[in-house]
């Protein structure tokens, strides 16, 4: 009887709710579920204000390494393409590190995997949907060892105020300077370097232009 009464109350609540309210509840449940299965003990939170995190769409954080976030880091853009899909952030080995600077905002379907080096984002980056960043090849490329981990991971560093378009792939050893713009669909091959304020595009990626700076020195 108690269960039946609860179901009746739930039906009544649903019938009185707008589609937008229902969508908000469903998304909140998904965010709660995926964060519940994350390795929360690996997360370090820095910055002013509360210790809460800004997960607006489903996101899993896992691994044996460190994940360092800011209280102003944002994961996900609700009610946009991919907002019900899961983003994935893994610091895979004990010596791995993923570090996100303050004010950086990620769109949906993010995929970050650190496997023995580090992935570092600076402050105030804007990141489009379906970004993939890896600090290793994830497998040794030699034929006889292909089921083994990459023996030579390399740190990925993304500077402050970088704008990254949708469906960009960033591979190990890449360094992106302050204020760069990375065009949609670009593939930054291992150890590619983009000087600050560069415009980068293509597969394989190359520098195709320069970002204009504001009179005050900003990009």
C-alpha positions in Angstrom: 0.0 0.0 0.0 2.8 2.4 0.9 4.5 1.8 -2.5 1.2 2.3 -4.3 0.7 5.6 -2.6 4.2 6.8 -3.5 3.6 5.8 -7.2 0.3 7.7 -7.2 2.0 10.8 -5.8 4.8 10.5 -8.4 2.2 10.2 -11.2 0.4 13.3 -9.9 3.7 15.2 -9.8 4.6 14.2 -13.3 1.2 15.2 -14.6 1.5 18.6 -13.1 5.0 19.2 -14.4 6.1 20.9 -17.6 8.3 19.1 -20.1 11.2 21.4 -19.2 10.8 20.5 -15.5 10.7 16.8 -16.3 13.8 17.1 -18.5 15.6 18.9 -15.7 14.8 16.1 -13.2 15.9 13.4 -15.5 19.2 15.1 -16.3 19.8 15.7 -12.5 19.2 12.0 -11.8 21.7 11.0 -14.5 24.3 13.4 -13.2 23.8 12.1 -9.7 24.1 8.5 -10.8 27.3 8.9 -12.9 29.0 11.0 -10.2 27.9 8.3 -7.6 29.9 5.7 -9.5 33.0 8.0 -9.8 36.2 7.5 -7.7 35.5 10.6 -5.7 38.4 10.0 -3.3 40.7 10.8 -6.2 39.3 14.3 -6.7 41.0 17.4 -5.3 39.0 20.6 -5.4 40.7 24.0 -5.2 39.3 27.6 -5.3 37.0 29.9 -3.3 33.5 29.1 -2.2 31.9 25.7 -1.5 33.5 22.3 -2.3 30.7 21.5 -4.7 31.5 20.8 -8.4 29.7 22.0 -11.5 28.6 18.9 -13.3 25.7 19.9 -15.5 25.6 16.7 -17.6 26.6 13.1 -16.8 30.3 12.8 -16.0 32.4 9.9 -14.7 35.8 10.5 -13.0 37.9 7.5 -12.3 41.4 6.0 -12.0 44.3 5.5 -9.6 45.9 8.9 -10.2 45.0 12.5 -9.3 42.2 14.7 -10.7 42.6 18.3 -9.7 39.6 20.6 -10.3 38.6 24.1 -9.5 35.3 25.1 -7.9 34.6 27.2 -11.1 35.3 24.4 -13.6 32.1 23.5 -15.5 31.4 20.1 -17.1 28.6 20.0 -19.7 26.0 22.2 -21.4 22.4 21.2 -20.7 19.8 21.0 -23.4 22.3 20.9 -26.2 23.6 18.0 -28.4 25.0 15.2 -26.3 23.7 16.5 -23.0 22.5 13.0 -22.1 25.7 11.3 -23.1 28.4 10.7 -20.5 31.7 12.5 -20.4 34.7 10.4 -19.2 37.7 11.6 -17.2 40.3 9.0 -16.2 43.6 9.4 -14.4 44.5 5.8 -15.0 47.7 5.0 -13.2 49.0 6.1 -9.8 51.4 8.6 -11.4 48.8 10.1 -13.7 47.4 13.6 -13.3 44.5 15.6 -14.8 44.5 19.2 -13.7 41.8 21.7 -14.8 42.3 25.5 -14.2 39.6 27.8 -12.8 36.9 29.1 -15.1 37.4 26.4 -17.8 34.1 25.2 -19.3 33.7 21.8 -21.2 30.9 21.0 -23.5 29.5 17.5 -23.7 31.0 14.1 -24.5 34.4 15.0 -23.1 37.1 12.2 -23.0 40.3 12.8 -21.0 42.7 9.9 -20.3 46.0 10.3 -18.5 48.2 7.2 -18.4 51.4 8.0 -16.6 52.2 11.6 -17.5 49.7 14.5 -17.2 47.0 16.5 -18.9 46.9 20.1 -17.8 44.3 22.8 -18.8 44.9 26.4 -17.9 42.3 28.9 -16.7 39.3 30.2 -18.6 39.4 27.8 -21.5 36.3 27.2 -23.6 36.0 23.6 -25.0 33.6 22.3 -27.6 31.8 19.0 -27.7 33.5 15.6 -28.1 37.1 16.7 -27.2 39.5 13.8 -26.8 42.8 14.3 -25.0 45.3 11.5 -24.2 48.8 11.7 -22.8 49.8 8.3 -24.2 49.1 6.1 -27.2 47.3 3.8 -24.7 49.1 0.9 -26.2 52.7 0.2 -27.2 52.8 0.6 -31.0 55.5 -2.1 -31.5 53.8 -5.2 -32.9 55.2 -7.7 -30.4 54.1 -5.5 -27.5 50.8 -4.0 -28.7 48.8 -5.3 -25.7 51.1 -3.5 -23.3 50.8 0.1 -22.2 52.6 2.9 -24.0 56.1 3.0 -22.4 56.6 6.7 -23.3 53.6 8.8 -22.2 54.2 12.6 -22.6 52.5 15.5 -20.8 49.8 17.5 -22.6 49.7 21.2 -21.6 46.9 23.6 -22.7 47.4 27.2 -21.7 45.1 29.8 -20.4 42.1 31.2 -22.5 42.4 28.6 -25.2 39.3 28.1 -27.4 38.8 24.5 -28.7 36.2 23.7 -31.3 34.1 20.5 -31.5 35.5 17.0 -32.2 39.1 18.0 -31.7 41.7 15.2 -30.9 44.8 16.1 -28.9 47.5 13.5 -28.6 50.5 13.0 -26.2 53.1 15.6 -25.8 51.1 18.5 -27.4 51.6 22.0 -26.0 49.1 24.8 -26.8 50.0 28.3 -25.9 47.8 31.0 -24.2 44.9 32.3 -26.2 45.1 29.8 -29.1 42.1 28.8 -31.2 41.8 25.2 -32.3 39.4 24.7 -35.2 36.7 22.0 -35.1 37.9 18.6 -36.2 41.6 19.3 -35.8 43.9 16.4 -35.0 47.0 17.6 -33.0 49.5 14.8 -33.5 52.1 13.8 -30.8 54.4 16.6 -29.7 52.7 19.3 -31.8 53.4 22.8 -30.4 51.2 25.8 -31.0 52.7 29.2 -30.0 50.5 31.5 -28.0 47.7 33.2 -29.9 47.9 30.7 -32.8 45.0 29.6 -34.9 45.3 25.8 -35.5 43.4 23.7 -38.0 43.5 20.5 -40.0 44.4 16.9 -39.9 47.3 16.8 -39.3 47.0 20.1 -37.5 49.1 23.1 -38.5 49.2 26.8 -37.6 47.1 28.7 -40.1 46.8 32.2 -38.5 47.1 34.4 -35.5 44.5 35.6 -33.0 44.2 39.4 -32.7 45.0 40.7 -29.2 42.9 43.3 -27.4 44.5 46.7 -26.8 44.9 45.8 -23.1 47.1 42.8 -24.1 44.4 40.1 -23.9 43.3 37.8 -26.7 
